[in-house]
Amino acid sequence: MNYNSLTKRHIQDLEAIVGPERFSTGESNLELHAKDQSQHPSIRPEAVIWPVSRTEVSEILKYANLNLIPITGWGSGTSLEGNPIPVCKGVVLDFELMNRIINIREADFQADVEPGVVYQDLNEKLRHKGLFFPPDPGARATIGGMIANNASGTRTVRYGSTRANLLRICVVLASGEIIETGTRSSKTSSGYDLINLFVGSEGTLGIVVEATVRLRGLSEEFSAAIANFSSVEAAGNAVFEIIRSGLDPASLELLAPECITIINKEKNLGLKVSPSIIMEFHGATRKQLEEVMEMVNGICGAAGCLEFRSGIGRKERDDLLKARHELAEMIKRNHPGRSHIVIDAAVPISGYPEIISMARQEAERSGIPGYTFSHAGDGNLHLLFMGKTGDDKEWRIIDEVNERIVSKALAMGGTATGEHGVGIGKRKFMEAEHGKSLVWMKKIKNLFDPKGILNPGKIFP
Ligand SMILES: Cc1cc2nc3c(=O)[nH]c(=O)nc-3n(C[C@H](O)[C@H](O)[C@H](O)COP(=O)(O)OP(=O)(O)OC[C@H]3O[C@@H](n4cnc5c(N)ncnc54)[C@H](O)[C@@H]3O)c2cc1C
């Protein structure tokens, strides 16, 4: 597609839609919107706009569509696959100022929010009402970015990904048309499910300007535990057995020993250095949770657990969760002069022990610093490699490991990306994963965005 570069006239016209305070072609603003948190190279947009209303977004898109100007949505820029990098330049729409929590309807367990709301800020507001929005990617992500990437996190094993916690969205299409899709009812059989077309579409089908999200009640009681194992495979087997038992963990995270070492170094938590599962269960009563823990202890024991420590209190639970969320940042800090990539494959839970031990072996064999950790209960592994910046040989090895792990995941009926999205880096796996469906995805893209102005260069190989 041949897009137009912004002319003086385009700049004047677009600036006139929002006013000069919320339009910028300044170097520092362009640089701030040239790169997400991935290893993909920076590409600066030609302008950044901070809209404050759906009407402004509509006018901008109408203009961009007429003038063949690429438009890329921007939440917090915390993506890990280059998803918001404006690879064809054009305009970035930053939703920082569309950050109103419009309405919290406690009785219905719902909230209406603008796309720029950071999910932690929403949860802070909800805490006092005994409610929360469960998808929990850890980074300061916005609801718009989470919808676009179908983000998930430590709570997904019980409460689902962003997709499962979304009821209704308002979207501006490439033409500038504004549509609402979904319902405030908790269920519906009415017509095609357009809402789920937009979830995970990475801003390539439309721009989300409002969402009704599903809220959950904060649990009365919780119980947390750490189980240590002699091998990642044994820990993986325990994960499978816990899920198979139907005990319904609220989080089930696996950390290989190199991750524990970094956490101990940075956070001084004094954790035993071995493959570990950190888990949490929610329930209505202490007694019920004690029974659950006893069963989990038994399952872990049968899988060869070396040590099982339950009864972890709120402070230690919070410290562990915080450390898990900050793990990637800690790893990066400990490897100056290197860049990172996160392999993010996911498989059906029965294949989890095999793929997680494969990832660990691949990391060891590669000779490159590689950290294995995982939203284990979802069958979603992460292998974070720290490759020497500019060292082609190391990056070739990493690419080969990535290919082997994704191929294995696909052969198991899994996916190349459990939660980070396709962005730039996973386009090469799309054909293998989707086969003929990819042709239909392209047709849908052409239907919604015939001129291809929305986040071009993403998803499709
Ligand atoms: C340390 C760290 C840990 C992470 N852990 C996790 C994790 O556990 N689970 C997980 O899922 N992710 C994780 N991520 C990745 C990231 O946080 C998520 O992908 C998140 O959803 C990105 O949100 P964002 O607001 O930063 O969006 P951005 O990165 O700004 O954008 C994401 C995508 O959304 C599009 N977009 C933004 N706003 C809109 C809109 N209003 N309408 C349409 N499209 C829009 C962008 O164009 C882009 O394609 C992690 C990232 C970091 C840095």
Ligand as a Chemical Component Dictionary entry (heavy atoms), coordinates in Angstrom:
data_LIG
# 
_chem_comp.id                   LIG 
_chem_comp.type                 NON-POLYMER 
_chem_comp.pdbx_formal_charge   0 
_chem_comp.three_letter_code    LIG 
# 
loop_
_chem_comp_atom.comp_id 
_chem_comp_atom.atom_id 
_chem_comp_atom.alt_atom_id 
_chem_comp_atom.type_symbol 
_chem_comp_atom.charge 
_chem_comp_atom.model_Cartn_x 
_chem_comp_atom.model_Cartn_y 
_chem_comp_atom.model_Cartn_z 
_chem_comp_atom.pdbx_ordinal 
LIG C1  C1  C 0 7.134  -5.880  32.090 1  
LIG C2  C2  C 0 5.982  -6.301  31.185 2  
LIG C3  C3  C 0 5.198  -7.383  31.547 3  
LIG C4  C4  C 0 4.131  -7.769  30.732 4  
LIG N1  N1  N 0 3.362  -8.832  31.115 5  
LIG C5  C5  C 0 2.293  -9.171  30.370 6  
LIG C6  C6  C 0 1.438  -10.228 30.784 7  
LIG O1  O1  O 0 1.638  -10.873 31.809 8  
LIG N2  N2  N 0 0.367  -10.508 30.006 9  
LIG C7  C7  C 0 0.095  -9.805  28.866 10 
LIG O2  O2  O 0 -0.921 -10.082 28.226 11 
LIG N3  N3  N 0 0.903  -8.808  28.453 12 
LIG C8  C8  C 0 1.983  -8.469  29.169 13 
LIG N4  N4  N 0 2.781  -7.449  28.762 14 
LIG C9  C9  C 0 2.505  -6.773  27.470 15 
LIG C10 C10 C 0 1.609  -5.535  27.515 16 
LIG O3  O3  O 0 1.553  -4.961  28.795 17 
LIG C11 C11 C 0 0.207  -5.866  27.023 18 
LIG O4  O4  O 0 0.244  -6.330  25.692 19 
LIG C12 C12 C 0 -0.772 -4.686  27.086 20 
LIG O5  O5  O 0 -2.035 -5.131  26.680 21 
LIG C13 C13 C 0 -0.375 -3.491  26.228 22 
LIG O6  O6  O 0 -1.176 -2.393  26.625 23 
LIG P1  P1  P 0 -0.742 -0.901  26.306 24 
LIG O7  O7  O 0 -1.763 -0.006  26.918 25 
LIG O8  O8  O 0 0.639  -0.649  26.687 26 
LIG O9  O9  O 0 -0.938 -0.885  24.752 27 
LIG P2  P2  P 0 0.098  -0.461  23.607 28 
LIG O10 O10 O 0 1.333  -1.248  23.727 29 
LIG O11 O11 O 0 0.223  1.003   23.570 30 
LIG O12 O12 O 0 -0.720 -0.932  22.327 31 
LIG C14 C14 C 0 -1.062 -2.276  22.160 32 
LIG C15 C15 C 0 -1.848 -2.458  20.875 33 
LIG O13 O13 O 0 -3.110 -1.839  21.046 34 
LIG C16 C16 C 0 -3.378 -0.904  20.010 35 
LIG N5  N5  N 0 -4.206 0.108   20.651 36 
LIG C17 C17 C 0 -3.935 0.890   21.701 37 
LIG N6  N6  N 0 -5.008 1.603   22.051 38 
LIG C18 C18 C 0 -6.002 1.257   21.192 39 
LIG C19 C19 C 0 -7.365 1.638   21.038 40 
LIG N7  N7  N 0 -7.927 2.530   21.837 41 
LIG N8  N8  N 0 -8.085 1.064   20.053 42 
LIG C20 C20 C 0 -7.540 0.139   19.220 43 
LIG N9  N9  N 0 -6.243 -0.254  19.329 44 
LIG C21 C21 C 0 -5.493 0.300   20.307 45 
LIG C22 C22 C 0 -1.998 -0.473  19.562 46 
LIG O14 O14 O 0 -2.012 0.025   18.248 47 
LIG C23 C23 C 0 -1.232 -1.785  19.659 48 
LIG O15 O15 O 0 -1.470 -2.586  18.527 49 
LIG C24 C24 C 0 3.856  -7.042  29.550 50 
LIG C25 C25 C 0 4.642  -5.955  29.200 51 
LIG C26 C26 C 0 5.707  -5.590  30.002 52 
LIG C27 C27 C 0 6.527  -4.393  29.604 53 
# 
loop_
_chem_comp_bond.comp_id 
_chem_comp_bond.atom_id_1 
_chem_comp_bond.atom_id_2 
_chem_comp_bond.value_order 
_chem_comp_bond.pdbx_ordinal 
LIG C1  C2  SING 1  
LIG C2  C3  SING 2  
LIG C2  C26 DOUB 3  
LIG C3  C4  DOUB 4  
LIG C4  N1  SING 5  
LIG C4  C24 SING 6  
LIG N1  C5  DOUB 7  
LIG C5  C6  SING 8  
LIG C5  C8  SING 9  
LIG C6  O1  DOUB 10 
LIG C6  N2  SING 11 
LIG N2  C7  SING 12 
LIG C7  O2  DOUB 13 
LIG C7  N3  SING 14 
LIG N3  C8  DOUB 15 
LIG C8  N4  SING 16 
LIG N4  C9  SING 17 
LIG N4  C24 SING 18 
LIG C9  C10 SING 19 
LIG C10 O3  SING 20 
LIG C10 C11 SING 21 
LIG C11 O4  SING 22 
LIG C11 C12 SING 23 
LIG C12 O5  SING 24 
LIG C12 C13 SING 25 
LIG C13 O6  SING 26 
LIG O6  P1  SING 27 
LIG P1  O7  DOUB 28 
LIG P1  O8  SING 29 
LIG P1  O9  SING 30 
LIG O9  P2  SING 31 
LIG P2  O10 DOUB 32 
LIG P2  O11 SING 33 
LIG P2  O12 SING 34 
LIG O12 C14 SING 35 
LIG C14 C15 SING 36 
LIG C15 O13 SING 37 
LIG C15 C23 SING 38 
LIG O13 C16 SING 39 
LIG C16 N5  SING 40 
LIG C16 C22 SING 41 
LIG N5  C17 SING 42 
LIG N5  C21 SING 43 
LIG C17 N6  DOUB 44 
LIG N6  C18 SING 45 
LIG C18 C19 SING 46 
LIG C18 C21 DOUB 47 
LIG C19 N7  SING 48 
LIG C19 N8  DOUB 49 
LIG N8  C20 SING 50 
LIG C20 N9  DOUB 51 
LIG N9  C21 SING 52 
LIG C22 O14 SING 53 
LIG C22 C23 SING 54 
LIG C23 O15 SING 55 
LIG C24 C25 DOUB 56 
LIG C25 C26 SING 57 
LIG C26 C27 SING 58 
# 
